[in-house]
Amino acid sequence: MNLIVNGKAANYSEDCRTVADLLSLPEWNRRLVIVELNGEIVAKEHHGAYLLNEGDRIEVVHFVGGG
């Protein structure tokens, strides 16, 4: 499935069906992120319910601690 993730085209397997599936991949730390799907914020408790579709635009924002 072709998606736009953080502004870059990316191809994911058909097993990547939901936001939760995407965030379970090794490149994401799902505990500390906010996800925007096609311009709408997806609440963490709904990551498993939001289905991904060909061409979706996803922004994943990481929280970084600092001082």
C-alpha positions in Angstrom: 0.0 0.0 0.0 1.4 3.4 -1.0 1.1 6.1 1.8 2.6 9.5 2.3 4.3 9.5 5.7 5.8 12.7 7.0 5.8 14.1 3.5 7.5 11.2 1.9 6.1 8.5 -0.3 6.4 5.0 1.3 5.2 1.5 0.4 3.9 -0.7 3.2 2.7 -4.3 3.1 -1.1 -5.0 2.9 -0.7 -6.2 6.5 -0.4 -2.6 7.5 -4.1 -1.9 7.7 -4.6 0.5 10.7 -2.7 3.4 12.3 -1.8 0.9 15.1 -0.3 -1.5 12.6 1.8 1.3 11.1 3.0 2.4 14.6 3.9 -1.2 15.5 6.7 -1.2 12.9 10.2 -0.9 14.3 10.8 2.6 13.0 8.1 4.1 15.3 8.0 4.5 19.1 4.2 4.5 19.4 4.2 5.6 23.1 5.2 9.1 22.4 3.6 10.2 19.2 0.7 12.1 17.8 -0.8 10.9 14.5 -2.5 13.1 11.9 -4.4 11.1 9.2 -5.5 13.2 6.2 -5.5 16.4 8.3 -7.3 15.0 11.3 -5.7 14.1 14.7 -6.2 10.4 15.6 -6.6 9.9 19.3 -4.3 7.2 20.7 -7.3 5.1 21.9 -8.6 5.0 18.2 -5.3 4.0 16.5 -6.6 0.4 16.0 -9.9 1.6 14.6 -8.6 3.9 11.8 -8.2 2.0 8.6 -5.5 3.1 6.2 -6.2 3.5 2.5 -4.1 3.8 -0.6 -2.6 7.3 -0.8 -3.5 8.4 2.8 -1.4 11.2 4.2 0.0 10.5 7.6 2.0 12.8 9.9 3.7 11.2 12.9 5.0 13.7 15.4 7.4 12.5 18.2 7.6 14.1 21.6 11.2 14.6 22.7 12.2 15.4 26.2 14.8 18.0 26.9 15.9 20.5 29.4 
